[in-house]
Amino acid sequence: MTSEWYASIEAAHPDFRKNWIRHRFNEGHLAKILQAGTTLEARDATFRIVSGLADSRAFSFVATNPNLGSFYLRHQGYRIKLHQSDGSDQFKQDATFIFTPPLAYEVAQEPAGCSLRSYQWPNYFIRHINRELWLGKTDASEQFKWDASFHVRPGLYPT
């Protein structure tokens, strides 16, 4: 669909500005990172966004740390994790997401940003709970809508 690019993904809720999706110990987290730079935190919060492994109309997120090789964000047991691709159809589906308009738009008319919907489970979105990233089934609550809304920004780590 499109060429790859490098980006960092920031929580959309005003109380969580400067909180970024990052991987740590092979799990997805939300971490406060105040500025871009060459720190490990900035690198772990910068992803190479590529055509989806299961569907080229969607997207997959690859870690940019050169020590990791081709490790992708994926969901497993509803938890967002960072794993190396095993090439299976299951992995490809788990590691493929669709950018949608932000769910928070319904709450605060937040026009910018996006939500990240699971490719294989259309009613499930990446969300943060206690700074951990999970795949959650959408509900009508304002809390869920904010927790599942993000801004895609230029990568925090120079590429």
N, C-alpha and C positions, 0 to 999 in steps of 0.2 A: 504494500500500500504506500509506504513512505520510507525514505531513508532513515537510518538510525540517528539519534541525537542523544546528547547528555543532559540530564536534568536532575534537580532535587525537588522533593515534594513536601510542601509545608502544610500543616494543619490550617484549616480555614477559620476556625472559631477565633474571635478576637482575643480570648484569654489564652490561646495556644500559639500566638504568632511567634515565629522563630523556633518552633518545634517541628522537627523534620522527620520524615520516615527514614530510618536507617536500619542496617543489620548489625547485630551484636550477638556473638556466640551462636551464630546460625539461626537466629530468630529475628523477626521484624519488631521494631520498637519505634516509639516516638521519643526523640531526644532534643533537648534545648541546645541549639548551636547558634551562638550570637553572630558569627561572621564567617564568611568564606575564607578558605586558606588551604594549607597543606597538612592540616592535622588529620589524624586517623578518623576522627568523628566526621569531618567534612568529606573525606574519601568514602566512608561507609554510608554517607547520606547522598552520594552521587551515583546515579545509575545510567547505564547505557540503555536507552529505550529502543527496542527493535520490533520488527514485525512479529506478531504473536506466533508462538511455536505451534499452536493448534489451528490457527486461522490468521492469515496474513492481513485481514481487515481489522484485527485486534492488535494487542501489544503485549510484550514480555519485558521484564526488567532484569538486567544483567548487572551484577556487582562489578565495580570498576577497579577493585583492588587486584593488581596483577598477581598476587600470591594465590588468588582463589581460582583462576581459570574461568571457565564458563559456569558460574554459579548464578542461579535465578531465584527471584522471589517466587514462592508458590504457596498454596494453601495445603495443609495436611492436618487432618483432625481439627479443622476450623482455625488452626493457628497459622499465621503467616511465617514462613520459614525461608531460609536461604539454603538451597541444595544444588548440587551438581546434577545436570541433566543425565538421566539414565537412558534417554531416547525413547522411552515407552509412551504410548498414547496417553496413558493416565497422567504422566508427568507433564506432557505438553498441554493437556487441558488444565491441570492444576496451576500452571505457570502462565496462563493466558488471561488477560483482563481487557475490559472494554472501557474506554473513557466515556462517561455520560455527563450530562449537565449536573451541576452540584445539587445534591439533595437539600442542602441548606438554602437554596434559592426559595423553596417553599416557606421557609421560616423567616428569613430576613432579607429577601430579595437580593441575596449575595450573587451578583451577576457573573463574577469571574470565578474561575476554578473548575473543579470537576469532582466526580465521584468515580471510584474504580470498581466496576462490576465484574463479578466472576464470569468467565466465558461459559463454563459448564453449568453453573447454577444461576440463572438470570435474576433471581430475587435476593442474591447475596452480594454484599459489598465489603471491601476492605474498610475496617473501622478501627479506632483506637479505644481501648479500655484500660485504664490505669497504666497508660504509656506502653502497653503491649498492643501489637497489631493482630487482629482476628478477622476472620471472614464471618460476617453476621447477616442473618436474614433481616431484610428491611422491615421496619414497623412504622407506625405513624408518629412516633415520639419526636419531639424537637431534639432531644439528646442524641438519638441515633442519627438524625439528619446532619447535625453538626459533626458528630464523631466520624462520619463517613464522607466528609467534604474536605477537599484539599486544593491547594494552588500548585501548579507545576511552574517551577522557576528555573532559571539557568543553574547549572551544576555548581555546588558549593566548592568542589575541588577542581582546580584547573586541569583541563584535559588537552 
